[in-house]
Amino acid sequence: MGKIHGFKYVLCLSSSILLNLYLLDSVLRRDGELTWSKSAAVEAEAVASISCSGHGRAFLDGLFSQGKPVCECNSCYGGPDCSEFSSGCLADADGGNPLFLEPFWMAHAADSAVVVAGWHRMSYSFDDGSSISKELQRHIRQLHAVTRNAVTEGRFILFGTGSTQLLIAAVHALSQDDSPSPARVVASIPFYPVYEMQTEFFRSVDFKFQGDASDWKNTSSSSLNFIEFVTSPNNPDGQLKEAVLQGPFVKTIHDHAYYWPHFTAIPAPANGDVMIFTMSKITGHAGSRFGYHSRTITYYVI
Ligand SMILES: Cc1ncc(COP(=O)(O)O)c(C=O)c1O
């Protein structure tokens, strides 16, 4: 009789321990399970796995057909999976595209994935009242410290929607309202054509594009106001350019879009008064508009 009681006791105890272990396990498992982000993550991975033959990509925010995302093909390719090459397609040697960095990001898919909740930072400002992320600024300064491509100590950082916006913002900021003649905006040939296009597009009484900086070399010490774009490395020729004009009435905008170690050797950290950088070239995310400018101001463009 005693043996039967003992056996029942051991059976009950073991069952209770097993049941508790099972319940604990399922509670712990549920704790680690995704809830609201799960279907978004499943959708994101499903669209990323659509094959576009290496010549295109499908996006959740892209084209859909019959409720399903479809391939958006790179130039010269077509067809439902971008496998059809259009013979006679002309190569566009006039512009670039950062798609060459796509394989890098795919190789770092888990590290670079970002989950954004629908209620992410809806306020105009951060809790310290500023409208610029201190954490982002810290990372940018750290990045420059690691790559040793710019001095950021004691500098302000301004953000814009791509450096294109900040290039013209800098021209506006550096030209004077009350000047008798518009500031002469120049760049040495060959220069990035957007400098001229934007300066003319935003037609202003305060500034005017005046072509090649070298043409004004002998007049730059006069009281005429000049704004020179200095691009280093230069687009289109990759040269590490320096300012052509000097003088008390010359202001220089240093465009350092490509001043990163994977594009050029970095002889010394850039240290201009107005420096413009952009995420478009360092990471290749040209479609996500963010840039920055540093001054004794720094323009940062992202
Ligand atoms: C020299 C230079 N500056 C600025 C830009 C514009 O960059 P973002 O994409 O930040 O507007 C480019 C883009 O090609 C460039 O070549």
PDBQT file of the ligand as one rigid body, heavy atoms in Angstrom, charges set to zero:
ROOT
HETATM    1  C1  LIG A 401      29.670  66.777 -56.545  1.00  0.00    +0.000 C 
HETATM    2  C2  LIG A 401      28.269  66.462 -56.166  1.00  0.00    +0.000 A 
HETATM    3  N1  LIG A 401      27.672  67.197 -55.216  1.00  0.00    +0.000 NA
HETATM    4  C3  LIG A 401      26.397  66.964 -54.849  1.00  0.00    +0.000 A 
HETATM    5  C4  LIG A 401      25.662  65.953 -55.433  1.00  0.00    +0.000 A 
HETATM    6  C5  LIG A 401      24.221  65.780 -55.049  1.00  0.00    +0.000 C 
HETATM    7  O1  LIG A 401      24.037  64.856 -54.039  1.00  0.00    +0.000 OA
HETATM    8  P1  LIG A 401      22.651  64.654 -53.290  1.00  0.00    +0.000 P 
HETATM    9  O2  LIG A 401      22.156  63.311 -53.725  1.00  0.00    +0.000 OA
HETATM   10  O3  LIG A 401      22.987  64.697 -51.855  1.00  0.00    +0.000 OA
HETATM   11  O4  LIG A 401      21.705  65.757 -53.649  1.00  0.00    +0.000 OA
HETATM   12  C6  LIG A 401      26.236  65.160 -56.407  1.00  0.00    +0.000 A 
HETATM   13  C7  LIG A 401      25.471  64.079 -57.043  1.00  0.00    +0.000 C 
HETATM   14  O5  LIG A 401      25.811  63.506 -58.030  1.00  0.00    +0.000 OA
HETATM   15  C8  LIG A 401      27.574  65.423 -56.799  1.00  0.00    +0.000 A 
HETATM   16  O6  LIG A 401      28.153  64.695 -57.752  1.00  0.00    +0.000 OA
ENDROOT
TORSDOF 0
